[in-house]
Amino acid sequence: MAIQLRDSSDDLPVNHEINVTPFIDVMLVLLIIFMVAAPLATVDVKVDLPVSTAQPAPKPDKPVFLSIQADGRMLVGEREVTAATLGQAVEAATAGNREQRVFLRADKAITYDTIMQAMNGLRASGYLHVALVGAEGAGQ
């Protein structure tokens, strides 16, 4: 005569532990996908651009330069101006032609704020065509 300690029902006992094996499998697959995809996302695309047949823009005979020196002084051509007289000086240099391009060149020591104030002064005077002038060449 044997004693049965186990319940005779077919139900399995409840397991209170989390099975992390499927979770680890999914994470490893995602890791492999990202390891393969990351280098592909940083590859430069080679594009052979067509050559433009457009004629270069004609350079003006007498360009108008607004220069900002390292000490903050502004010059229109060779004439020193202030922020208040900037519009009048540019108007005199362009003979009132507001469609003429004004070339803005500034010293490296000038802050971005000073350049923006000069451009705002030109815009307030009606001069919307402003070109920024930089030094030619790659030598720094």
C-alpha positions as CSV (number, residue, x, y, z in Angstrom):
1,M,0.0,0.0,0.0
2,A,1.5,3.2,-1.2
3,I,0.6,6.7,-0.3
4,Q,0.3,9.3,-3.1
5,L,1.4,12.7,-2.0
6,R,0.8,14.3,-5.3
7,D,-2.5,15.6,-6.4
8,S,-4.1,13.4,-9.0
9,S,-5.2,16.3,-11.2
10,D,-3.4,16.9,-14.5
11,D,-2.6,20.6,-13.8
12,L,1.0,21.6,-13.7
13,P,2.3,23.4,-10.7
14,V,2.4,27.2,-11.1
15,N,5.9,28.5,-11.9
16,H,6.6,32.0,-10.4
17,E,9.8,32.6,-12.3
18,I,10.1,34.7,-15.5
19,N,11.5,32.9,-18.5
20,V,14.0,35.4,-19.9
21,T,15.4,33.2,-22.7
22,P,13.0,34.6,-25.4
23,F,13.7,38.1,-24.3
24,I,17.5,37.5,-24.6
25,D,17.0,36.0,-28.0
26,V,15.1,39.0,-29.3
27,M,17.7,41.4,-27.8
28,L,20.5,39.6,-29.6
29,V,18.7,39.7,-32.9
30,L,18.1,43.4,-32.5
31,L,21.7,44.0,-31.6
32,I,22.9,42.2,-34.7
33,I,20.4,44.2,-36.9
34,F,21.7,47.5,-35.5
35,M,25.3,46.4,-35.8
36,V,24.8,45.8,-39.5
37,A,22.6,48.8,-40.2
38,A,24.7,51.4,-38.4
39,P,27.6,51.4,-40.8
40,L,25.3,51.5,-43.8
41,A,23.6,54.7,-42.5
42,T,26.9,56.7,-42.4
43,V,28.1,55.9,-46.0
44,D,28.4,58.9,-48.2
45,V,26.4,58.8,-51.4
46,K,28.5,59.5,-54.5
47,V,26.8,61.8,-56.9
48,D,28.2,62.9,-60.2
49,L,26.7,66.4,-60.5
50,P,26.2,67.9,-64.0
51,V,28.2,70.9,-65.1
52,S,26.3,74.2,-65.2
53,T,26.1,76.0,-68.5
54,A,24.9,79.2,-66.8
55,Q,27.0,82.3,-67.4
56,P,28.6,83.7,-64.2
57,A,26.9,86.7,-62.8
58,P,28.5,89.9,-64.1
59,K,30.6,91.7,-61.5
60,P,29.6,95.3,-61.0
61,D,31.9,98.0,-62.3
62,K,32.0,99.8,-59.0
63,P,31.0,97.5,-56.2
64,V,29.8,99.0,-52.9
65,F,31.6,97.6,-49.9
66,L,30.5,97.9,-46.3
67,S,33.5,97.1,-44.2
68,I,33.5,96.5,-40.4
69,Q,37.0,96.8,-38.9
70,A,38.3,95.0,-35.8
71,D,37.6,98.0,-33.6
72,G,34.0,98.1,-34.7
73,R,34.2,101.1,-37.1
74,M,32.1,100.8,-40.2
75,L,33.1,102.2,-43.6
76,V,31.1,102.5,-46.8
77,G,33.8,102.4,-49.5
78,E,36.5,104.6,-47.8
79,R,34.0,106.8,-45.9
80,E,33.5,106.2,-42.2
81,V,29.9,105.9,-41.1
82,T,27.9,105.2,-37.9
83,A,24.9,103.0,-37.5
84,A,22.7,106.0,-37.7
85,T,24.2,107.3,-41.0
86,L,24.7,103.9,-42.6
87,G,21.5,104.0,-44.8
88,Q,22.3,107.5,-46.1
89,A,25.9,106.6,-46.9
90,V,24.9,103.4,-48.8
91,E,22.2,105.3,-50.7
92,A,24.8,107.9,-51.7
93,A,27.2,105.2,-52.8
94,T,24.6,103.4,-54.9
95,A,23.0,106.5,-56.2
96,G,19.7,105.4,-54.7
97,N,19.6,102.0,-56.6
98,R,18.2,99.7,-53.9
99,E,18.6,96.7,-56.3
100,Q,22.4,97.0,-56.3
101,R,24.2,94.4,-54.3
102,V,26.1,95.6,-51.2
103,F,29.2,93.6,-50.3
104,L,29.7,93.2,-46.5
105,R,33.1,92.3,-45.2
106,A,34.1,92.1,-41.6
107,D,37.2,91.4,-39.5
108,K,37.5,88.0,-37.8
109,A,37.3,89.6,-34.4
110,I,33.9,91.1,-35.1
111,T,31.0,89.4,-33.3
112,Y,28.0,87.9,-35.0
113,D,25.8,90.5,-33.3
114,T,27.7,93.4,-34.9
115,I,27.3,91.9,-38.4
116,M,23.6,91.3,-37.8
117,Q,23.2,94.9,-36.7
118,A,24.9,96.1,-39.9
119,M,22.7,93.8,-42.0
120,N,19.6,95.0,-40.2
121,G,20.6,98.6,-40.9
122,L,20.9,97.8,-44.6
123,R,17.5,96.1,-44.6
124,A,15.9,99.0,-42.8
125,S,17.3,101.3,-45.6
126,G,15.8,99.0,-48.2
127,Y,18.9,97.2,-49.3
128,L,18.0,93.5,-49.4
129,H,20.7,92.3,-51.7
130,V,23.7,91.8,-49.4
131,A,26.7,89.5,-50.2
132,L,29.1,88.4,-47.5
133,V,32.7,88.6,-48.6
134,G,35.3,86.1,-47.4
135,A,39.0,85.6,-47.9
136,E,39.9,83.4,-50.9
137,G,42.0,80.3,-50.3
138,A,42.0,77.6,-47.7
139,G,45.0,78.7,-45.6
140,Q,43.9,79.3,-42.0
